[in-house]
Structure formats: C-alpha cells, structure tokens
Amino acid sequence: MTIDLNSDLGEGFGAWRMGDDAALLDLVTSANIACGFHGGDPGIMRRTCEAAVARGVRIGAHVSYRDLAGFGRRAMSVPPAELADECLYQIGALAAFARAAGDRVRYVKPHGALYHAAAGDRALADAVVAATVAAGVPAVLGPPGSQLLAAAAAAGLEHYGEGFADRAYTPAGGLVARELPGSVLPLEAALAQAVSIATAGTATDVDGAPVPVAARSLCVHGDSPGAVDMARAIRDALIGNGIELRPFS
C-alpha cells in the first residue's frame, strides 16, 4: 500500500516568509510550489525547486488566481481563456526554475479559490487543463470526483485524487470553509484521518459519518499552526501502519 505526501510550499513573497519549507521538504514526497500569483517570487521559486530536487521531492506547479493580496483564497471572476493564459504563464515560470535545478514540473495542482472553482466548473477546469497540456506537463492533482479530474481524463492526462489530512470534510465530500470553526483538524484527528484515507479511502465528515475520499496523495498544509510537527507525525503514522510513501508522479 502506497501514498504520496504533499505540501504547499514556496508561498512567501519578498521579505514575507511563510512556513518552514526546508523542514517540510525533508518529510514530503511532492511539493506544490507557488508560481507567483498567490505567493512565491523568482528567488523563492528557484530556492524551493533546488531544495526539492536535492531531496528527490517531485515538483508540482501550484497555480492560482492572480491574487497576492488575498493569498489566492478569494473567489474571482476570470474568463476561461484568460485563466488558461495565466495558468500557462505560471507553469512556464516554474518550469524554468525546475529545469535549472535539474528536474521538471511533474504535475499541476490549483491553489485555494481556484482549486474549489475548478472542481465544480467544467469551463474553469478545462482552462487549467488546457494550460497543463500546452506546457507539456503530464498530470493533474485535484479533488476526487471533480470536474478538474474529469477534464484531465478527457484530455488524456494522468489524474490523481487528493485527500487532506488536516482539513475537515463536509458530508458532500468537500472541505469545510476555512473561515468556519473546526475547518483545520487538531493533531490526533489529522493522524486518524490520514491513516483512514490511505488505508480505507474514507474520511469522517463533520457529522461523524464516513465520506469517501479516493486519494493517491495526501496534503498537509505548510501554513497550518505546527505544520512541521504535524507533517512529521502524519508521516510517522502512515509508515507505522505499513504504508509506503511514494511520489505519484
């Protein structure tokens, strides 16, 4: 039994730093690296790619709406053709840094508001996928059963479902909105959820009922309180339950 462990990294900007990327890169197998639209700048992108390659961690493009001020978490109205161009721009920028570091972009994962919008809106999903295809990236990571993964499948791309160790689920299988209490799970609940998703393909929703989560990769957020300690504990719990950590890409 195998699963990938990923984290959103490189999300600082200029003098602003977010999370301990170096420590997280010692724990994860894939890194969703910000491409400049919600976080990240050229120096951070270069250093994060170099650090990932040095550790054998796979590089993914974490594309976003153009929303530095809102950290990519605000809903925006962007025409699909414009969104495709903006995603291609971001993937291309990260691809240059990945290549300079000795590797390549292996997959695309949308960030924040775009992640949720592309999950339910086929036109936006097609835009993200069109950019992925144009950039020559072979895979998309996103919510299981989403329009994003359906669009990727239709385009002939590899497509992988993602689960969240440290986020609460709704009965419909979505994530509880961040602004609501209990949206980020405490450590013990996150450990149990990580193992359950990896071994049984289920999480427990906010009502205490099982909800299916068909995931090939588990995300631990780099900006959560105690992110490094949580990622280390989740990694140890997965390995302790006989689960091999292996990149999906």
PLY file of the C-alpha trace (Angstrom):
ply
format ascii 1.0
element vertex 249
property float x
property float y
property float z
element edge 248
property int vertex1
property int vertex2
end_header
0.00 0.00 0.00
1.47 3.35 -1.06
0.52 7.02 -0.90
2.14 10.33 -1.76
2.53 13.05 0.88
2.43 16.60 -0.47
2.55 20.13 0.89
2.00 23.64 -0.49
5.41 25.32 -0.40
7.30 28.40 -1.60
4.43 30.65 -0.56
6.42 33.56 0.83
6.91 36.76 -1.12
9.73 39.29 -0.86
10.53 39.87 2.82
7.44 37.91 3.86
8.09 34.27 4.79
5.52 31.55 5.32
6.22 28.15 6.83
9.41 26.13 7.20
9.83 24.85 3.66
13.21 23.23 4.28
11.89 21.14 7.16
8.76 20.12 5.25
10.80 19.09 2.23
12.54 16.55 4.45
9.14 14.94 5.14
7.04 15.07 1.96
7.38 13.32 -1.38
5.81 16.04 -3.57
5.92 19.84 -3.34
3.18 22.09 -4.74
5.29 25.19 -5.39
3.67 28.62 -5.63
4.20 30.26 -9.01
3.99 33.95 -8.14
0.27 34.68 -8.31
-0.74 33.92 -4.70
2.74 33.65 -3.24
6.27 32.98 -4.36
8.73 35.21 -6.18
11.63 34.35 -8.51
14.14 33.85 -5.72
11.79 31.74 -3.63
10.78 29.67 -6.66
14.43 29.00 -7.52
15.43 28.08 -3.98
12.40 25.86 -3.42
13.00 23.97 -6.66
16.66 23.49 -5.80
15.82 22.23 -2.32
13.17 19.86 -3.67
15.49 18.39 -6.29
18.25 17.93 -3.72
15.88 15.78 -1.64
14.29 13.86 -4.51
10.93 15.56 -3.93
8.69 15.89 -7.01
7.84 19.40 -8.22
4.25 20.46 -8.94
3.01 23.84 -10.18
0.61 25.35 -7.64
-1.27 27.72 -9.95
-3.65 30.36 -8.64
-5.85 33.27 -9.44
-3.82 36.48 -9.67
-4.43 37.42 -6.02
-1.33 38.19 -3.96
-3.28 40.41 -1.56
-5.81 37.67 -0.79
-3.33 34.77 -0.93
-5.40 33.25 -3.74
-8.28 32.46 -1.42
-10.78 35.00 -2.74
-13.38 34.00 -5.33
-12.70 35.80 -8.61
-14.42 36.03 -11.97
-11.81 35.26 -14.64
-12.84 34.30 -18.20
-11.65 30.78 -19.04
-9.41 31.88 -21.91
-7.70 34.43 -19.67
-7.38 31.86 -16.89
-5.73 29.39 -19.28
-3.15 32.01 -20.26
-2.47 32.92 -16.63
-2.02 29.28 -15.64
0.29 28.65 -18.60
2.33 31.70 -17.58
2.72 30.37 -14.05
3.59 26.83 -15.12
6.15 28.16 -17.58
7.85 30.27 -14.94
8.14 27.36 -12.51
9.23 25.02 -15.29
12.24 27.24 -15.98
13.34 27.10 -12.35
12.69 23.34 -12.15
14.79 22.78 -15.26
17.59 24.96 -13.91
17.55 22.88 -10.72
17.87 19.66 -12.72
14.28 18.39 -12.90
10.91 19.33 -14.38
7.35 20.14 -13.37
5.63 16.78 -12.92
2.04 17.88 -12.27
-0.29 20.86 -11.79
-2.46 21.50 -8.72
-4.62 24.63 -8.45
-4.49 26.64 -5.23
-7.16 28.00 -2.92
-10.20 29.53 -4.56
-9.19 28.25 -7.99
-8.91 24.70 -6.61
-12.51 24.81 -5.45
-13.82 26.68 -8.50
-12.20 24.29 -11.00
-13.54 21.34 -9.01
-17.13 22.30 -9.84
-16.98 24.42 -13.00
-16.07 22.47 -16.13
-15.14 25.58 -18.13
-12.59 26.60 -15.49
-11.38 23.02 -15.19
-10.87 22.88 -18.95
-8.88 26.12 -18.77
-6.49 24.72 -16.15
-6.14 21.52 -18.14
-5.55 23.38 -21.41
-2.65 25.23 -19.78
-1.28 21.96 -18.41
-1.39 20.35 -21.84
0.15 23.39 -23.53
3.01 23.38 -21.01
3.70 19.71 -21.64
3.02 18.67 -18.04
1.63 15.12 -17.86
-0.53 15.11 -14.73
-3.12 16.98 -12.66
-3.73 16.65 -8.90
-7.13 17.64 -7.55
-10.29 16.69 -5.67
-11.57 13.14 -6.26
-14.65 13.02 -8.46
-14.21 16.64 -9.53
-14.70 18.38 -12.86
-10.97 19.10 -12.79
-10.04 15.42 -12.84
-12.76 14.69 -15.40
-11.32 17.38 -17.67
-7.82 15.96 -17.20
-9.05 12.47 -18.10
-10.80 13.82 -21.21
-7.55 15.47 -22.30
-5.59 12.26 -21.85
-3.63 13.48 -18.82
-2.74 11.43 -15.79
-5.07 12.49 -12.98
-4.81 11.83 -9.27
-7.21 12.38 -6.40
-6.02 14.30 -3.37
-7.07 13.92 0.25
-6.42 16.28 3.15
-5.03 15.00 6.41
-5.56 18.22 8.34
-8.83 19.58 6.90
-12.40 18.78 7.94
-14.76 17.30 5.34
-18.42 18.09 4.64
-20.98 15.29 4.13
-20.78 16.01 0.38
-17.04 15.25 0.38
-15.85 18.85 0.09
-13.70 20.75 2.54
-15.21 22.82 5.33
-14.65 26.52 4.52
-11.58 27.89 6.24
-13.49 30.71 7.89
-15.67 28.23 9.80
-14.69 26.82 13.21
-13.11 23.39 13.08
-12.04 23.61 9.45
-8.43 22.68 10.36
-8.14 19.47 12.37
-6.09 19.10 15.54
-3.18 16.66 15.52
-4.85 13.47 16.75
-7.80 13.88 14.39
-5.44 14.58 11.48
-3.43 11.44 12.21
-6.55 9.28 12.27
-7.86 10.87 9.08
-4.56 10.44 7.24
-4.41 6.72 8.05
-8.09 6.21 7.22
-7.81 7.89 3.82
-4.65 5.95 3.00
-5.92 2.55 4.11
-9.70 2.66 3.62
-10.28 5.54 1.21
-12.56 7.30 3.68
-12.55 10.30 6.00
-15.02 11.22 8.74
-17.21 14.20 7.97
-18.25 16.93 10.40
-21.34 14.91 11.35
-19.23 11.89 12.27
-20.22 9.82 9.24
-17.78 8.20 6.78
-17.23 10.01 3.50
-15.33 8.50 0.53
-12.00 10.12 -0.38
-10.30 8.27 -3.24
-6.83 9.76 -2.87
-3.44 8.88 -4.30
-1.87 11.83 -2.48
-2.37 13.37 0.96
-1.85 17.08 1.61
-0.51 18.60 4.81
-0.60 22.38 4.74
2.66 24.25 5.24
0.86 27.30 6.64
-1.06 25.48 9.40
-0.02 26.02 13.02
2.65 23.47 13.91
2.80 22.34 10.28
6.21 20.67 10.55
5.35 18.73 13.69
2.03 17.67 12.16
3.65 16.58 8.89
6.26 14.57 10.79
3.60 12.91 12.95
1.45 12.10 9.91
4.44 10.65 8.07
5.32 8.51 11.09
1.70 7.35 11.50
1.46 6.32 7.84
4.73 4.42 7.92
3.80 2.89 11.27
0.67 1.48 9.66
2.63 -0.19 6.89
2.01 2.48 4.25
4.87 3.28 1.90
5.36 6.93 0.98
5.99 7.22 -2.73
5.50 10.05 -5.24
2.60 9.60 -7.62
4.44 11.45 -10.39
0 1
1 2
2 3
3 4
4 5
5 6
6 7
7 8
8 9
9 10
10 11
11 12
12 13
13 14
14 15
15 16
16 17
17 18
18 19
19 20
20 21
21 22
22 23
23 24
24 25
25 26
26 27
27 28
28 29
29 30
30 31
31 32
32 33
33 34
34 35
35 36
36 37
37 38
38 39
39 40
40 41
41 42
42 43
43 44
44 45
45 46
46 47
47 48
48 49
49 50
50 51
51 52
52 53
53 54
54 55
55 56
56 57
57 58
58 59
59 60
60 61
61 62
62 63
63 64
64 65
65 66
66 67
67 68
68 69
69 70
70 71
71 72
72 73
73 74
74 75
75 76
76 77
77 78
78 79
79 80
80 81
81 82
82 83
83 84
84 85
85 86
86 87
87 88
88 89
89 90
90 91
91 92
92 93
93 94
94 95
95 96
96 97
97 98
98 99
99 100
100 101
101 102
102 103
103 104
104 105
105 106
106 107
107 108
108 109
109 110
110 111
111 112
112 113
113 114
114 115
115 116
116 117
117 118
118 119
119 120
120 121
121 122
122 123
123 124
124 125
125 126
126 127
127 128
128 129
129 130
130 131
131 132
132 133
133 134
134 135
135 136
136 137
137 138
138 139
139 140
140 141
141 142
142 143
143 144
144 145
145 146
146 147
147 148
148 149
149 150
150 151
151 152
152 153
153 154
154 155
155 156
156 157
157 158
158 159
159 160
160 161
161 162
162 163
163 164
164 165
165 166
166 167
167 168
168 169
169 170
170 171
171 172
172 173
173 174
174 175
175 176
176 177
177 178
178 179
179 180
180 181
181 182
182 183
183 184
184 185
185 186
186 187
187 188
188 189
189 190
190 191
191 192
192 193
193 194
194 195
195 196
196 197
197 198
198 199
199 200
200 201
201 202
202 203
203 204
204 205
205 206
206 207
207 208
208 209
209 210
210 211
211 212
212 213
213 214
214 215
215 216
216 217
217 218
218 219
219 220
220 221
221 222
222 223
223 224
224 225
225 226
226 227
227 228
228 229
229 230
230 231
231 232
232 233
233 234
234 235
235 236
236 237
237 238
238 239
239 240
240 241
241 242
242 243
243 244
244 245
245 246
246 247
247 248
